[in-house]
Amino acid sequence: MSATSASSKKLNPLSCLLHPFDGFYSVKEEGKGSVLASCFIVLVFFIAAVFKRQSTGYTFNLADLSALNVWLIAAKTIVLYALWVAGNWAVATWMDGEGKAVQIGIVSAYALIPYVASIILSTLLSKALVQEEGMFLGYITTVAMIWSAVLMFIGMLTIHDYGAVKTLQSFALTFAAMGIVIFLAVLFYTLFQQVYVFIYTIYNELLFRL
């Protein structure tokens, strides 16, 4: 691959924060954007969530630091991201969306950048602020969440070639699909636990009788 061809695939994720229409359009039409960069952003999202739980200033941290569950945090970050991408791709297939799964993954990861940055920033600031100044942490998180939501909206609108209303409809259906998957996963996990307990009980009973 020539240097010119390689450079044509490059897209600075930060440029999408200020020029989302141009940035996400280039992901769709020019094949720009990096899967590796997207994976890195999601990984940082997970690490930032762990960092927030364990390192938030004691004034604002109500978590039991000795009861860290990285699997639960991974489910709330990495798995949730994967569910969003899969759900949106499935909905887009049904609603004639033009975006591919890889494009949805790239755009979704890039849209997370403000929120991930706010997690890290608010965690660092929590060590220096007093209780009365805690409102600023809320402001930072709220602004970042709105920013990320707007980026996600523009991104899905652009790569799927939807209008505003259809984009909102696809969001609602994506959340519904995610909810169904989570419900089924919890249901199967519960059933698996019950079957396991049943078999284990029978096994112990047989051992006892023998």
TIFI-430940 format. One line per field, with one value per residue (C-alpha): x, y, z. Coordinates in nm, 2 decimals. Each point is the difference from the previous one (the first is absolute). Layout:
BEGIN
c1: [X  ...]
c2: [Y  ...]
c3: [Z  ...]
//
This chain:
BEGIN
c1: [0.00  0.14  0.06  -0.27  -0.25  0.09  -0.03  -0.34  -0.14  0.11  -0.25  0.08  -0.27  0.02  -0.09  -0.34  -0.07  -0.01  -0.09  -0.22  -0.19  0.33  0.17  -0.28  -0.07  0.36  -0.04  -0.30  0.11  0.38  0.06  0.18  0.02  0.19  -0.14  0.32  -0.06  -0.36  0.11  0.25  -0.27  -0.23  0.29  0.07  -0.38  0.03  0.32  -0.15  -0.30  0.23  0.21  -0.31  -0.13  0.33  0.15  -0.28  0.08  -0.13  -0.24  -0.19  0.07  -0.27  0.13  0.15  0.36  0.06  -0.29  0.12  -0.17  0.18  -0.24  -0.30  0.18  0.10  -0.37  -0.09  0.26  0.14  -0.31  -0.24  0.19  0.00  -0.37  -0.07  0.20  -0.16  -0.35  0.03  0.14  -0.30  -0.25  0.18  -0.03  -0.37  -0.05  0.21  0.29  0.31  0.26  0.21  0.08  0.36  -0.11  -0.25  0.27  0.24  -0.25  -0.13  0.35  0.09  -0.32  0.10  0.31  -0.16  -0.16  0.31  0.21  -0.26  0.04  0.37  -0.02  -0.27  0.19  0.32  -0.19  -0.18  0.32  0.04  -0.36  -0.19  -0.36  -0.15  0.18  -0.13  -0.26  0.28  0.06  -0.37  0.03  0.30  -0.17  -0.33  0.16  0.22  -0.30  -0.20  0.30  0.04  -0.37  0.00  0.31  -0.17  -0.32  0.19  0.21  -0.29  -0.19  0.30  0.11  -0.36  -0.12  -0.30  -0.20  -0.02  -0.33  0.11  0.33  -0.19  -0.22  0.31  0.13  -0.32  0.00  0.37  -0.06  -0.29  0.22  0.26  -0.26  -0.12  0.35  0.07  -0.33  0.07  0.36  -0.12  -0.27  0.24  0.25  -0.27  -0.12  0.36  0.05  -0.32  0.10  0.35  -0.13  -0.25  0.28  0.24  -0.27  -0.07  0.37  0.05  -0.31  0.14  0.34  -0.17  -0.20  0.30]
c2: [0.00  0.34  0.28  0.20  -0.28  -0.06  0.37  0.01  -0.25  0.21  0.20  0.18  -0.11  0.34  0.18  -0.17  0.19  0.34  -0.10  -0.31  0.03  0.01  -0.26  -0.25  0.05  -0.09  -0.32  -0.09  0.12  -0.01  -0.30  0.21  -0.08  -0.27  -0.31  -0.02  0.36  -0.09  -0.31  0.22  0.26  -0.28  -0.14  0.34  0.03  -0.32  0.11  0.34  -0.16  -0.21  0.30  0.20  -0.27  -0.05  0.35  0.25  0.23  -0.14  0.29  -0.11  -0.38  -0.22  -0.32  -0.29  0.01  -0.36  -0.14  0.08  -0.20  0.06  -0.24  0.22  0.31  -0.17  -0.09  0.37  0.12  -0.24  -0.23  0.29  0.15  -0.33  -0.04  0.35  -0.06  -0.34  0.13  0.31  -0.21  -0.24  0.29  0.17  -0.32  0.00  0.38  0.01  0.18  0.03  -0.02  -0.32  -0.16  0.12  0.36  -0.01  -0.13  0.28  0.28  -0.13  -0.01  0.34  0.14  -0.14  0.22  0.30  -0.23  -0.20  0.32  0.13  -0.32  0.05  0.37  -0.02  -0.27  0.20  0.32  -0.20  -0.02  0.38  0.11  0.03  -0.12  0.35  0.00  -0.34  0.16  0.07  -0.37  -0.04  0.28  -0.15  -0.34  0.15  0.21  -0.30  -0.23  0.25  0.05  -0.38  -0.04  0.27  -0.16  -0.34  0.15  0.18  -0.31  -0.24  0.25  0.04  -0.36  -0.14  0.30  0.05  0.30  0.13  -0.18  -0.33  0.03  0.04  -0.30  -0.21  0.11  -0.11  -0.34  -0.05  0.05  -0.24  -0.26  0.05  -0.04  -0.33  -0.14  0.09  -0.15  -0.32  -0.02  0.05  -0.26  -0.26  0.07  -0.05  -0.32  -0.12  0.07  -0.20  -0.29  0.00  0.01  -0.28  -0.23  0.09  -0.09  -0.34  -0.07  0.07  -0.21  -0.30  0.03  0.01  -0.32  -0.18]
c3: [0.00  -0.10  0.25  -0.17  0.03  0.37  0.09  -0.17  0.25  0.30  0.19  0.33  0.24  0.17  -0.32  0.02  0.32  -0.16  -0.36  0.04  -0.33  -0.20  0.21  0.00  -0.37  -0.07  0.20  -0.22  -0.34  0.01  0.22  0.26  0.37  0.19  0.15  0.22  0.12  0.08  0.20  0.19  0.08  0.14  0.20  0.15  0.07  0.21  0.17  0.08  0.16  0.22  0.08  0.09  0.24  0.18  -0.02  0.05  0.29  0.33  0.04  -0.30  -0.01  0.16  -0.15  0.20  -0.14  0.12  -0.20  -0.35  -0.27  -0.33  -0.19  0.10  -0.11  -0.33  -0.05  0.06  -0.25  -0.26  -0.01  -0.01  -0.29  -0.19  0.06  -0.13  -0.32  -0.06  0.08  -0.22  -0.28  0.03  0.01  -0.29  -0.21  0.06  -0.05  -0.32  0.16  -0.21  0.28  0.04  0.33  -0.01  -0.07  0.29  0.23  -0.11  0.03  0.33  0.15  -0.12  0.14  0.34  0.02  0.19  0.26  0.05  0.04  0.26  0.20  0.03  0.06  0.26  0.18  0.02  0.11  0.27  0.19  0.01  0.05  0.33  0.04  -0.07  -0.34  -0.11  -0.23  -0.24  -0.05  -0.09  -0.25  -0.17  -0.02  -0.13  -0.27  -0.11  -0.02  -0.21  -0.22  -0.05  -0.06  -0.27  -0.17  0.01  -0.15  -0.28  -0.06  -0.04  -0.21  -0.23  -0.05  -0.04  -0.21  0.22  0.09  0.35  0.08  -0.14  0.19  0.33  -0.10  -0.06  0.34  0.17  -0.18  0.08  0.37  -0.03  -0.16  0.26  0.27  -0.15  -0.03  0.36  0.12  -0.19  0.13  0.36  -0.05  -0.14  0.27  0.27  -0.17  -0.02  0.37  0.09  -0.22  0.15  0.36  -0.09  -0.14  0.28  0.26  -0.17  -0.02  0.37  0.08  -0.20  0.17  0.34  -0.08  -0.13]
//
